[in-house]
Each structure stands twice: as structure tokens, then as C-alpha cells.
Amino acid sequence: MRCIFHKSTDPYFNIATDEYIFKHIDEDCFMLWQNDNAIIVGKHQNTLAEINYDYVKANNIHVVRRLSGGGAVYHDLGNLNFSFTQTGKDSSLMDFEKYTLPIIEVLQSLGVNAEFEGRNDISVDGKKISGNAEHIFKNKVLHHGTLLFASEMKNITEALKINPLKYIDKAVKSVPKRVGNISSYLKAPLSIDEFAKKIMDHIVETNPDAKIYEFTPEDLESIAEIRDKKYATHEWNYAYSPDYNFKKGIKTAGGTVEMNMEVERGIIKKVKIFGDFFNEKDIAEIEDALKEVAHNEASIRIVLGHFVIGEYFRNITIDNLIEAMF
């Protein structure tokens, strides 16, 4: 088993790394890694329905879709992530308890009363400190999990606070749970680096074939290519989302605006705008112009920039319309 301390904190690169070790390294692997501020959404989720768009934008939080299913999670540098890849004899590889057990053993050795709970969580005193997900292809499994060590709880709460009335779709929904930080349960102070070392030492000690591995320049080059072509793209992170209907109303200086949209594979197919605003020109021109445009801010701003918005929405700005569309 190759055991890897991954040094990057780039969320796009790190999710690409998970795919790389899963698809391109035949040997079983264990990896510890950290992401800078990011929301990692499950493969089958509607990205925009899982995030607080305004908060994410204001706080420069990255948004990345991962390879595995399950719900959205928040990562920061107070969070430690772990990944296992393993090849089996058949496709019956999904076993959350197996891959969380060594983590629980380390936590218990530190005096933390950790236990496996529900489908895929590790909890302490009823609070979730680890969420886990798996992806299986043929006879190989990728298992990865979070470990909330000293994360910023406000960011976790605000970044994932979404309005369930805005989106109507059949995508997998995240289930909010009470969360806690591992550091608050420790009997003695411990840094996140020291915690990571204890986990790695335990994995090495309990797996006779384990050896520390560092990515080669060729590995890193291949991972960077996966990052740039897939995980850093709008097409993967947003347009891959299942089809959805969107509805949101806001109050502006010019009156109320309610935006209704039908979106298919990230592309706006139908727009209807309601409200008590005043206008000189027919807003149907705006509605028609927004059809077949990607449901992302940059693309929408380009389209709206072709119009004198005040003629269609008196005392309402492009920023107001953008706010109503996310």
C-alpha cells in the first residue's frame, strides 16, 4: 500500500488527485490531504441548490464536484481529509465501516469517544465529525472522508445554508446534521499536523506492505492535466448538475423581481420574470436573450450587458437581476 502525505491545498488539484490514484495507480493507496476553503459536492447533486451562492462568492470559496456520490461538505484548513483506494475480487466493495475503522481507532486512542453512525458518518456525542463517500468502478473502490479537526463552524453553516424553495429537482439532497470539531474532544492539545501523523503512523503500523510514497513530477503533471480539463471547469462543477427549475424573488429600489427559470444541463431553457417594477421596453426581449445561456454569473452578465437595463426595469440594476438568478 502506498501511503501519501499530499501537500497541495488546491481543491481542484486535490479532487483530481483522488481520481488519479483511483484510475492510474494499480497499487492500493492511502492518502492524507487538506483543501483550502471549498465546498465539495457529490457527483449527483445540483451544485447551485447545495450552496449559499452569495456567501460563497463573497468569501471566495471554491466549489468542486467530486467523483463519488453523497452530500455536499465544507473543507477548510482546519479539516483533514483521507482517501483509500483498494482493488477487490469482485464489485462488492462498498464498506464504510471498514475504511472508517482505523480512523476511529486513532481517535479512541486519543481519548475521543468516536463511533460509526448511520450510513457513512463518524460521530462523537451525537455530533458528526466525519462524513464519508465511496465510488466504485468494476473491482476497485475509492473511499474518502472528512475529519473536522478545527474547522470554522460559521463557514460550514453559512456556506451550505440554502433556500430549499429556490430549486425543484430530483437531485440528491444533503441532509444537515449537527457537527463538531475533534479538537474540542481531545484530552490534551494536539495540532492538526500531529493528528495527521498519528493517523499515518497507525496505517503504516497496521498494514505490513505499507510504504511512504511521494508523487513524482510525472504524477503531478498528469494530475494537473486532470485538474485543468475536468475539475476546474464550469462544465463539470455546475453544468453536470441534473435538470432543475429555479424560482427566486427579491426586493429592489425599483420594486419586486421574481425570476423563474428552467435549466437543463446547466443551460437556461426558459425564463419568465414577474414583479411590480415599471418598464419602458418589453422584458420579453430580456427573457428571450437569456435562453440557451449557461446558468453562471459571467455568461449572464455578458448577455445583460447588451441592454440598457433601466429601460426594461426602472431603478433596477444588472446586479439586482443577477441576485435574483442565484
N, C-alpha and C positions, 0 to 999 in steps of 0.2 A: 504493500500500500504506500503510495506517495503522499507525504504529509507536507502541506504547503502553508506558509505564512504569506498571505498575499498582501503586498504593500500599498497597492493603489487604493485611493478613496473616491475615484471617479465612478459614479453609479452606472453609467452606460458601459464603461470598460469592465466593471466587475460582473455585471449580469452577462456580458459577452464571455467573460472568463468561465462562468458556470457552464455555458453552452460548450465552450471549447474543451473543457476537461471531460464533459459528458460524451461529446461526439468524436473527439480526436485523440484522446489518451486511452489506450486499451486497459492499462493497469488501473485497479481501484484507487481512488483518491479521497483524501480528507483535506479540507481547506478552511482556514480561518481568515476572515476579511471584514472590512468596515467600509461603509458608504458615508460620504458627506450628505448633507440634508437631501432627502429624497423620499418620494412615495413610490413604492414598488407595487404595481397592480397585478392581479392574477391574469393568466393568459385569456380567460374567457369573460373578463369584466368589461363594462362600458367605462372607459377611463374617466370621462368628464363627470359621470354620475358618482364616482368614488372620491373625488377631490373637492375641496373648497377652493375653487378656481381663483378667486380674488386674493385669498390668503397665500396660496401657493405662488401666485405671480408676485405679490408684494414682498415675499420673503425669499425669492429666488430658489425655490425648492424644485429639484429635478423630479421629473415624472418618467418612470420607465416600466414597460411591460415585461414581465419575466416569462420564462418558458413553461413554468408549472401553473396549475390551477390554484383555486383557493381565493382568499380575500386580500384586500389591499393592506399594506403595512407601511409604517413610517420608519425611516432609518435616519440616524444622525451618528456623530462620532462617539456618542455615549452608548451606542448599540453595537454589539458584536455579532457577526453572522458566521454560520458554519455550514459546510456542504460536504456531503458524502456522495460519491458515485461508486456503484458496485454492479458487477455483472453476475447474473444468476443462471441457474439451469433452465428456468422457464420464465414465463411472464408474471408469475405470482410473486411480485416483489414488493408490493405496497405494504409497508410495515412501519408505521410511525413510531411505535413503542421501541422497536429495535434500535433505531437511529437516535432517538432521544435518550435512551438508557445511559450511555456513557456521560452525557451532559448532566443528567440527574445525579449520577454517581459523584461527579466532581462537586456539584452544588451541595449534596448531602455531606460530603467530606469537609465542607467549609461551614457546616452547621446550619445550612439553609434547608428548610423543610419542603423541598421541591417534590412534585409528583406529576405524573402524566394525567391529563384530564381531557375529557371529551374526545373528539376525533383526532386532534392534532396539536394540542397545547401542552405546555408545561406551566404549572401554576404553583404559587406559594400563598397559603392562607386565602384561597379563593380568588387571588389576583393573577392574571396572565402575565408571565414574564418571558414567554417564548411561544411564537407561532411557527408552524412548520408546514411545508408543502412538498409535494413529490411530482415528478414527471417520469413516466415510464415509456420506453421505446424498445420493442422486441424483448430482449432478455437483459436490459440494463435499466437501472434506476438512478435518478438524481434526486437526492433528498437535501433540502436546505431549510435552515431555521434561523430565527432571530433570537437574540438574547439581550433583553433590555437590562443594561447594567447601570447606566446613569444618564438615561435619555431625558430630554427636555419635555416634560409631560404636557406643557401648554401647547407646544408644536404638534404633538401627537393628536391632541384633542381638536385643535383648530384646523389643522391641515386636512383632517379626514371628516370634518363636520360638513355634511352635505344636506341639501334640502330634498327629501325623497319625492316631493311633489313635482320637481322640475323634470324628471325623466320617467318615461314609461317605456320599459323594455323587458326582455326576457333574460338579460344577462345575470350572471351570478352576483349576488349582493353580499357585501361584507357585513358581518354581524358584530356590532360594537360590544366590547367586553371591558370590565374593569381591569386596568393594567397596573403593574408595579415595577419598580427598579430593584434588581438584585442587590445593589449596593446597600439598600436600606435594610436588608435582612442579614447582612454579614455580621458575625460576632466580632471581627477585627477588621480595620480598614484595609482595603486592597485596591490597587489601581487596575484599570481595565487591561493594561498590558500584562500585569502579573496574573490576572484571571485567565487571559488567553494562554499564557504559558502553562498554567496548571492543566488546562484542557488538553493542550497539545501533548504535554508530558504523559497524561493519562492515556491518550490514544496510542502513543508510541509504546508505552509500557504494556498495554493490553492487546497489542497486535504484533506478533513476533516478526512479521515481514515488513513492518513499518520502517520507512526511512524518510528523512527530511529532503525535500526537493525544492529547488529554485527554478523558476521559469527561465528558459534560455532566450536569447534575443529572437530566435526563430519563433518560439512560443508567443512572445509578446507581440511580434509583428502580425502573427495570424489572429491573435485576439483583437488587436487594433482594427484589423480589416473587418471582423465580425461586428465590432462596435460601430464603425462608421457606416457600414452598409445596412445594418439592421437596427441595433438598439438605440442609436442616436437619431433615428428618423421619425418624423411625424407619422409616416405610413404605418409603422409598427406600433408605436405607442398610443396613437389615437385612432387612426383610420381602420385598424384591425378590429375595433370595437363592434359588437353586434349592432344591428339597426335599432334606432330608438326615436321616440317622439319627445320633443322638448317644449316646455312652457315656462315662462318666467315673466313676472310683471314688476315694474319699478316705478317710483315717483320721481319726476324731474321738475325743473323750473317751468317747463312748458306743459306740464300735465303728466298723466299716467301713460306708460307704454307697456303693452303686453306682447311678447314675442312668442309665436307658435311655429315650430319647425318639425319637419320630418327629415330624418337623417339616415342615409344608407351608406354603410362602409365609410363613414367619416365625411360624406358629401351631402350637402343640403339639397334635398329634392323638392321641398315645398315650404313656402314661408307665408304666414299670414300675420299681419300686425294690427293690433287693436289698441284703443286708448281714447282719452278725452282731449288730446292735443289738437292744435289748429294747424292747417296746412294750406299752402297756395297751390302746389302741384300734386298730382295723383301719386300716392305712395305705392301704387301697383308697380310703378317703374322701379322702385327700390326692391320690392318683393321679387320681381322678375329677374333683376340683376343679381340677386343673391342665390338664385337657383344654380346648381351644379358647381357651387363654390365649396371648398373644404371648410369644415366647421372648426377653423382655427383663427385666432385673432389677426395674424399677419395677413392672411388671404382676404378676410372680411374687410379689414382697413383699406386695402388696395381698392376694392370694389366701391366702398362707400366714399372714398376719396375722389371719385369721378363725379360726385354730385355736390351741389350746394345744399347741404343738409337742412339748413334753416328754411329753405323754400318748401321742403317736404314735412318738416317737423319744426314748427315755430318754437324758438327758445330751447331747443333740444340739440345736443351735440353728438358728434360721432362717438365720443367716449360713453355717453349715455346709452347709445344703441348697442355698443359693444358690451356694456354691463348687462343689458337685457338679454344678451345672447349666450351668456355663460353662467 
